[in-house]
Amino acid sequence: MKKNKRHTKREFERGNRHPGRVDQRRVISQVRALAEPLCESEGLELIQVEFQRESAGRILRLYIDGPGGIKLDDCVAVSRQLADILDVNLEDIGAYNLEVTSPGPERPLAKIQDFEKFKGHRAKIKIRRSLNGQKNFKGVILGVNGEQVNLQIDQQVIAVPYADVLKARLSE
């Protein structure tokens, strides 16, 4: 027997066309707005925010970095403070696990400035629209030219539109 789930008036007032679903982009944007000032006050940089469903449930994962790298104490401090801030300021998104972690060797490249900062490093880039018949690229970052990320793959230079980048990470 199929049960009908009743949705609250509040869910419909929020403009949620599919009550019970959470808009990942909105959650990421809200979390970023709350977490960036916290990280800056701790002398850290918020690299990326992810909110996704995994086998253990929904995960809200923040990557942070600092001038001398990240220690476990940095992650714990940000996690404890941020948990309280999110409890008070984040709309009800249901159950999730909060993870605060270092970016590690395969650091996400989440901002256009990251491609300039890591010029000369190898990276993997996945884009939304095919470019020369490909959506996945692996090469050396040559930097940014306007809104294009230049990547050297073997002897060829590819200009990837930053607006089309879905995911990018440093690689070994």
C-alpha positions as CSV (number, residue, x, y, z in Angstrom):
1,M,0.0,0.0,0.0
2,K,1.4,3.4,-1.0
3,K,1.3,6.1,1.6
4,N,0.8,9.7,0.7
5,K,3.2,12.0,2.4
6,R,1.6,15.2,3.6
7,H,3.6,18.3,3.0
8,T,3.4,21.4,5.2
9,K,2.2,24.7,4.1
10,R,5.7,26.1,4.9
11,E,7.2,23.8,2.2
12,F,4.9,25.2,-0.4
13,E,5.4,28.8,0.8
14,R,9.2,28.4,0.3
15,G,8.5,27.9,-3.4
16,N,9.6,24.2,-3.2
17,R,7.9,22.6,-6.2
18,H,8.9,19.2,-4.9
19,P,8.3,19.2,-1.1
20,G,10.7,17.0,0.7
21,R,13.5,17.7,-1.7
22,V,16.3,20.1,-0.9
23,D,17.9,22.4,-3.5
24,Q,21.6,21.5,-3.3
25,R,22.7,24.7,-4.9
26,R,20.8,26.9,-2.5
27,V,22.1,24.9,0.5
28,I,25.7,25.2,-0.8
29,S,25.3,28.9,-1.3
30,Q,23.8,29.4,2.2
31,V,26.5,27.3,3.8
32,R,29.3,29.2,1.9
33,A,27.9,32.6,3.0
34,L,27.9,31.4,6.7
35,A,31.2,29.5,6.6
36,E,33.4,32.0,4.7
37,P,33.4,34.7,7.5
38,L,34.1,32.0,10.1
39,C,37.0,30.5,8.2
40,E,38.5,34.0,7.6
41,S,38.2,34.8,11.3
42,E,40.3,31.7,11.9
43,G,42.9,32.7,9.3
44,L,41.7,29.9,7.0
45,E,40.4,29.8,3.4
46,L,37.1,28.0,2.5
47,I,38.0,26.1,-0.6
48,Q,34.8,24.3,-1.5
49,V,31.4,23.2,-0.1
50,E,29.7,20.0,-1.2
51,F,26.3,18.7,-0.3
52,Q,25.4,15.3,-1.6
53,R,23.9,12.0,-0.9
54,E,26.4,9.2,-0.2
55,S,26.0,5.6,1.2
56,A,26.2,6.9,4.8
57,G,23.4,9.5,4.1
58,R,23.6,13.1,3.2
59,I,27.0,14.7,3.7
60,L,27.8,18.4,4.0
61,R,31.5,18.6,3.3
62,L,33.7,21.7,3.6
63,Y,37.3,21.8,2.3
64,I,39.4,24.3,4.2
65,D,43.1,25.3,3.8
66,G,45.5,27.6,5.6
67,P,48.9,29.2,4.9
68,G,50.8,26.4,6.7
69,G,48.3,23.6,5.7
70,I,45.6,22.3,7.9
71,K,45.8,20.4,11.2
72,L,43.1,18.3,12.8
73,D,42.6,21.0,15.4
74,D,41.7,23.5,12.6
75,C,39.0,21.1,11.3
76,V,37.6,20.5,14.8
77,A,37.4,24.2,15.6
78,V,35.6,25.1,12.4
79,S,33.3,22.1,12.6
80,R,32.2,22.9,16.2
81,Q,31.6,26.5,15.5
82,L,29.9,26.0,12.2
83,A,27.6,23.3,13.5
84,D,26.1,25.8,15.9
85,I,25.9,28.5,13.2
86,L,24.1,26.1,10.8
87,D,21.7,25.0,13.5
88,V,20.6,28.6,14.0
89,N,20.8,30.0,10.5
90,L,20.3,27.2,7.9
91,E,16.8,26.3,6.7
92,D,15.7,22.9,7.7
93,I,17.4,20.5,5.2
94,G,16.8,17.3,7.1
95,A,19.5,15.0,8.5
96,Y,23.1,15.3,7.3
97,N,26.6,14.7,8.5
98,L,29.0,17.7,8.7
99,E,32.6,17.0,7.6
100,V,35.3,19.6,7.6
101,T,38.5,18.4,5.9
102,S,41.7,19.5,4.3
103,P,41.8,19.6,0.5
104,G,44.6,17.0,0.3
105,P,46.8,16.4,-2.7
106,E,43.8,16.2,-5.2
107,R,42.7,19.6,-4.1
108,P,39.4,20.9,-5.6
109,L,39.8,23.9,-7.9
110,A,36.6,25.8,-7.1
111,K,37.4,29.4,-8.1
112,I,38.8,30.8,-11.3
113,Q,41.6,32.3,-9.1
114,D,42.6,28.7,-8.2
115,F,43.6,28.0,-11.8
116,E,46.0,31.0,-11.7
117,K,47.3,30.1,-8.2
118,F,48.1,26.5,-9.3
119,K,49.7,27.3,-12.7
120,G,52.1,24.6,-13.6
121,H,50.3,21.8,-11.7
122,R,48.5,18.9,-13.3
123,A,44.7,18.9,-13.1
124,K,41.6,16.9,-14.1
125,I,38.7,19.0,-15.4
126,K,35.2,17.9,-16.2
127,I,33.0,20.2,-18.3
128,R,29.3,20.3,-19.0
129,R,29.5,20.8,-22.8
130,S,31.7,18.8,-25.1
131,L,34.8,20.6,-26.4
132,N,36.5,18.9,-29.4
133,G,34.4,15.9,-28.7
134,Q,35.5,15.6,-25.0
135,K,34.2,16.5,-21.6
136,N,37.1,15.2,-19.5
137,F,40.6,16.7,-19.7
138,K,43.8,16.0,-17.8
139,G,46.8,18.3,-18.3
140,V,49.0,21.0,-16.9
141,I,47.3,24.3,-16.0
142,L,48.8,27.2,-17.9
143,G,46.6,29.8,-16.2
144,V,43.6,31.9,-17.0
145,N,43.0,34.2,-20.0
146,G,39.8,36.2,-19.5
147,E,37.1,33.6,-18.7
148,Q,39.1,30.7,-20.2
149,V,41.3,28.2,-18.4
150,N,44.3,27.2,-20.5
151,L,45.4,23.6,-20.2
152,Q,48.3,21.9,-21.9
153,I,47.6,18.4,-22.9
154,D,50.6,16.8,-24.5
155,Q,51.7,19.3,-27.1
156,Q,48.3,20.9,-27.5
157,V,46.8,23.9,-25.6
158,I,43.1,23.7,-24.8
159,A,41.1,26.8,-23.7
160,V,38.3,25.6,-21.5
161,P,35.5,28.1,-20.7
162,Y,35.4,28.5,-16.9
163,A,31.6,28.8,-17.0
164,D,31.5,25.2,-18.4
165,V,33.6,23.6,-15.6
166,L,31.6,21.2,-13.5
167,K,34.4,19.7,-11.5
168,A,38.2,20.3,-11.3
169,R,40.9,18.9,-9.1
170,L,44.6,18.8,-8.9
171,S,46.0,15.5,-10.0
172,E,49.3,13.7,-9.7
